[in-house]
Amino acid sequence: MTTLIQTLDNIVKYEYVDETDSSPISDNVKQYWEHLCGVYEDPEFRHSYSMLSSQLQEYDPEQRDSLKVYLDRIVLFSEMQTEPEDIHRITKALTKLLDHVELECIRLNRMSQIEYLADEARSAQEQSQILNKQTEEAVGKLNDRVTDFHGQSITILGIFSAVVIGFMAEISMFTSGFDKLSYENLYTITFYSIAVGIIIFDTLFMLICFIAKMSGHSIDRKIKKGKWWITSTWYRYPGVYCFNILAIISLAILLYLDRR
């Protein structure tokens, strides 16, 4: 078997052919045929299929295909020989060797195809997992956008409703107040209007804050929380404080003018 494996290895390394090539050089074919005759001249020798299979696994597909072609040439050369007397037995042994090599090549090629298909399936699975992950991320972003859209819609609708209600209420109060406006009660009506304005402004502000909280938004300024509550709210809602302070100052001035 060592001599047989070495002969096959030499054929693979130095006698590359394929099915489109013409017949190998006769001298080389004869030389390898003589080596194989020396292997199979013992009638009791049977090549080991397991060792033959292990050796063929060391070759790539092109080398195995070349070996099949070259062994076929050797078998044809052997069939053309008439001497010595036991040549028929050796030819049968070489034919069996060729048959085993072809069977093993078919098996290994199928194994290679299975490995290739497995790699393709594995690659397709990895690509599918990547696409699924990307799809999940896209769906998550879309859900966030839809949720944000609903929140913004609620906020806009709530602000619009609050502004409309507040504006209508303020117009109604101011209209009723101006209907009774005269020189004698000028300060009183103005005082009344500013007081109503403070109430409406603070009510609308509280309503807008509540709607923003429900929709997951915030209308305050982003600052660090202070030690005192009053200072924190002053920096978070400066406009509200300014309006109320100016309105209260106006009320105090009107009250002073009215008493005069």
ABEGO torsion letter per residue (X at the ends): XAAAAAAAAAAAAABBBBAABBBBBAAAAAAAAAAAAAAAABAABBBBAAAAAAAAAABBAAAAAAAAAAAAAAAAAAAABAOBAAAAAAAAAAAAAAAAAAAAAAAAAAAAAAAAAAAAAAAAAAAAAAAAAAAAAAAAAAAAAAAAAAAAAAAAAAAAAAAAAAAAAAAAAAAAAAAABBAAAAAAAAAAAAAAAAAAAAAAAAAAAAAAAAAGBBABBBBBBBABAAAAAAAABAAAAAAAAAAAAAAAAAAAAAAX
